[in-house]
Amino acid sequence: MVKDRYDVVVIGAGPAGSVTSRFAAENGASVLMLERDREPGIPVRCAEGVSHRGIAPFIEIDKRWIANQIDVAKLHAPNGESAYMYNNGTGYVLERRIFDTALCDLAVKRGAHLITKADALDLIRENNKIAGIEYKYFGEIRTVKCDMVIGADGVESRVGRWAGIKTAVRLEDINTCVQYTLSDIDVENNACEFYFGSTISPGGYIWVFPKSENTANVGIGLAGHLAHEKGPKEYLDEFIEKHFPDAKITYTVFGGVPISATLKEIVRDNIMLVGDAARQVNPITGGGVVQGMLAGSIAGKVAAEAVKTRKFDAKFLKKYHREWDKRLGNTLKTMFELKERFLRMNDEKLNRIIKFCQKIPRDEFSLKALFTEAVKGDPGLMIEVAKAFIVSKMK
Ligand SMILES: Cc1cc2nc3c(=O)[nH]c(=O)nc-3n(C[C@H](O)[C@H](O)[C@H](O)COP(=O)(O)OP(=O)(O)OC[C@H]3O[C@@H](n4cnc5c(N)ncnc54)[C@H](O)[C@@H]3O)c2cc1C
């Protein structure tokens, strides 16, 4: 039975919102999740690629939401050469509509309440403090009171803005994406493939994530400032015409991915942001599912602690930001610096990187091995990568 008041209200039942709710609920907080859509995970706006080690700590692996297992990444250079990257661990291409529901079910099983078709409209303030949420449910305006709001409302997040947090990112830090699910194609079933090059996807890449031997999510992400002359759809259509001329399109997705570093401010008095809403995405890969789940697990625990100690001020909630930085945020800052370099790499450099990858024996593949090989063959390139690390460490 839904109540008028909760300790915590979470806006959004994507991976970040569901994991946050579950960890807050199982640590003793009363939690309400509001989800705008009719069920979690729909519509799917994702290539659905995740690592086993990223999701396994948060949910028991279940065949129901795994479309395919991935063992290797295949990188394609602008000049047509390719290289396999082994040793990345097992990956999955998910069925996100089932996966997101499973995560949400887990939160509900641990005690969180869920209302779908509930569109959060604004924060409620009392005595200048955040004290609840106004939302629309089947045309009716409702309110719910709480001590804390958690914005897990995705890339287009409004919750942060309502609280006065600066959530805008630079145009070049938003990837504009288009993706088709293709059927009737031949793909390497166990490999996620990435195509690079200025004529293929300037400042980004095209991905082919197989869901089976003859279906795949095939998409493109272009940095916002590079997408004005020729749009991502035109690049993707050209690619598909060349590589999969007989494919059938069964699903089309448009969407944005924030490829900035995490926002400077992700908590204020009585409020926290998680997942895409906090820009907790890997700026190089554009992956945000695992990142949002990890952030949610930290935020949920801190929220429950805030409830127990009755401390909802930003000073206390910053514990979440500090823990996030320690666990992953600082690494993502490094990734952000690398992405800045990567965006500026020309085709010749990309060709050389793939060449290095080809030289590394399959069982010895690691980033360290790649850098070692790169230094041997091209000290200049290595200096660029090293600079990126140093810059990120200084910030
Ligand atoms: C084309 C594309 C491909 C991608 N591929 C990958 C990939 O392969 N691997 C990967 O890890 N990541 C990928 N991503 C990124 C990934 O989809 C996101 O990082 C991830 O979904 C973020 O999870 P989240 O819970 O923060 O937000 P979301 O999954 O976006 O969930 C937010 C939820 O909030 C709800 N909501 C929003 N506003 C309100 C409101 N006012 N009231 C109530 N509910 C609201 C929404 O309906 C939604 O259910 C891709 C993204 C795109 C666009």
The ligand as an SDF file (V2000), in Angstrom:
LIG
                    3D

 53 58  0  0  0  0  0  0  0  0999 V2000
   22.2090    4.2570  -27.9800 C   0  0  0  0  0  0  0  0  0  0  0  0
   22.7520    3.9940  -26.6060 C   0  0  0  0  0  0  0  0  0  0  0  0
   23.5350    2.8740  -26.3770 C   0  0  0  0  0  0  0  0  0  0  0  0
   24.0410    2.6050  -25.1040 C   0  0  0  0  0  0  0  0  0  0  0  0
   24.7560    1.4710  -24.9090 N   0  0  0  0  0  0  0  0  0  0  0  0
   25.2000    1.1420  -23.6730 C   0  0  0  0  0  0  0  0  0  0  0  0
   25.8840   -0.1000  -23.4490 C   0  0  0  0  0  0  0  0  0  0  0  0
   26.0730   -0.9060  -24.3560 O   0  0  0  0  0  0  0  0  0  0  0  0
   26.2860   -0.3770  -22.1810 N   0  0  0  0  0  0  0  0  0  0  0  0
   26.0760    0.4860  -21.1350 C   0  0  0  0  0  0  0  0  0  0  0  0
   26.4920    0.1860  -20.0100 O   0  0  0  0  0  0  0  0  0  0  0  0
   25.4430    1.6700  -21.3310 N   0  0  0  0  0  0  0  0  0  0  0  0
   24.9790    2.0120  -22.5640 C   0  0  0  0  0  0  0  0  0  0  0  0
   24.2740    3.1710  -22.7580 N   0  0  0  0  0  0  0  0  0  0  0  0
   24.0670    4.0610  -21.6030 C   0  0  0  0  0  0  0  0  0  0  0  0
   23.0100    3.4780  -20.6790 C   0  0  0  0  0  0  0  0  0  0  0  0
   21.8320    3.2130  -21.4030 O   0  0  0  0  0  0  0  0  0  0  0  0
   22.7310    4.4460  -19.5280 C   0  0  0  0  0  0  0  0  0  0  0  0
   23.9690    4.8870  -18.9910 O   0  0  0  0  0  0  0  0  0  0  0  0
   21.9160    3.7890  -18.4110 C   0  0  0  0  0  0  0  0  0  0  0  0
   20.6490    3.4210  -18.8570 O   0  0  0  0  0  0  0  0  0  0  0  0
   21.7950    4.7600  -17.2390 C   0  0  0  0  0  0  0  0  0  0  0  0
   20.9780    4.2140  -16.2350 O   0  0  0  0  0  0  0  0  0  0  0  0
   20.1370    5.2030  -15.3000 P   0  0  0  0  0  0  0  0  0  0  0  0
   19.3820    4.3400  -14.3610 O   0  0  0  0  0  0  0  0  0  0  0  0
   21.0000    6.2700  -14.7860 O   0  0  0  0  0  0  0  0  0  0  0  0
   19.1330    5.9450  -16.3120 O   0  0  0  0  0  0  0  0  0  0  0  0
   17.9910    5.3290  -17.2370 P   0  0  0  0  0  0  0  0  0  0  0  0
   18.2540    3.9310  -17.5770 O   0  0  0  0  0  0  0  0  0  0  0  0
   17.8350    6.3100  -18.3440 O   0  0  0  0  0  0  0  0  0  0  0  0
   16.7020    5.3750  -16.2950 O   0  0  0  0  0  0  0  0  0  0  0  0
   16.1130    6.6070  -15.9420 C   0  0  0  0  0  0  0  0  0  0  0  0
   14.6610    6.3380  -15.6230 C   0  0  0  0  0  0  0  0  0  0  0  0
   14.0720    7.5180  -15.0880 O   0  0  0  0  0  0  0  0  0  0  0  0
   12.7590    7.6500  -15.5880 C   0  0  0  0  0  0  0  0  0  0  0  0
   12.3900    9.0670  -15.4820 N   0  0  0  0  0  0  0  0  0  0  0  0
   12.9360   10.1320  -16.1090 C   0  0  0  0  0  0  0  0  0  0  0  0
   12.3380   11.2610  -15.7460 N   0  0  0  0  0  0  0  0  0  0  0  0
   11.3740   10.9240  -14.8350 C   0  0  0  0  0  0  0  0  0  0  0  0
   10.3950   11.6580  -14.1070 C   0  0  0  0  0  0  0  0  0  0  0  0
   10.2970   12.9990  -14.2140 N   0  0  0  0  0  0  0  0  0  0  0  0
    9.5610   10.9730  -13.2860 N   0  0  0  0  0  0  0  0  0  0  0  0
    9.6430    9.6160  -13.1660 C   0  0  0  0  0  0  0  0  0  0  0  0
   10.5440    8.8730  -13.8410 N   0  0  0  0  0  0  0  0  0  0  0  0
   11.3980    9.5130  -14.6680 C   0  0  0  0  0  0  0  0  0  0  0  0
   12.8800    7.1710  -17.0290 C   0  0  0  0  0  0  0  0  0  0  0  0
   11.6200    6.7830  -17.5680 O   0  0  0  0  0  0  0  0  0  0  0  0
   13.8430    5.9900  -16.8700 C   0  0  0  0  0  0  0  0  0  0  0  0
   13.1530    4.7720  -16.6480 O   0  0  0  0  0  0  0  0  0  0  0  0
   23.7620    3.4890  -24.0250 C   0  0  0  0  0  0  0  0  0  0  0  0
   22.9620    4.6140  -24.2470 C   0  0  0  0  0  0  0  0  0  0  0  0
   22.4580    4.8670  -25.5170 C   0  0  0  0  0  0  0  0  0  0  0  0
   21.5710    6.0800  -25.7290 C   0  0  0  0  0  0  0  0  0  0  0  0
  1  2  1  0
  2  3  1  0
  2 52  2  0
  3  4  2  0
  4  5  1  0
  4 50  1  0
  5  6  2  0
  6  7  1  0
  6 13  1  0
  7  8  2  0
  7  9  1  0
  9 10  1  0
 10 11  2  0
 10 12  1  0
 12 13  2  0
 13 14  1  0
 14 15  1  0
 14 50  1  0
 15 16  1  0
 16 17  1  0
 16 18  1  0
 18 19  1  0
 18 20  1  0
 20 21  1  0
 20 22  1  0
 22 23  1  0
 23 24  1  0
 24 25  2  0
 24 26  1  0
 24 27  1  0
 27 28  1  0
 28 29  2  0
 28 30  1  0
 28 31  1  0
 31 32  1  0
 32 33  1  0
 33 34  1  0
 33 48  1  0
 34 35  1  0
 35 36  1  0
 35 46  1  0
 36 37  1  0
 36 45  1  0
 37 38  2  0
 38 39  1  0
 39 40  1  0
 39 45  2  0
 40 41  1  0
 40 42  2  0
 42 43  1  0
 43 44  2  0
 44 45  1  0
 46 47  1  0
 46 48  1  0
 48 49  1  0
 50 51  2  0
 51 52  1  0
 52 53  1  0
M  END
$$$$
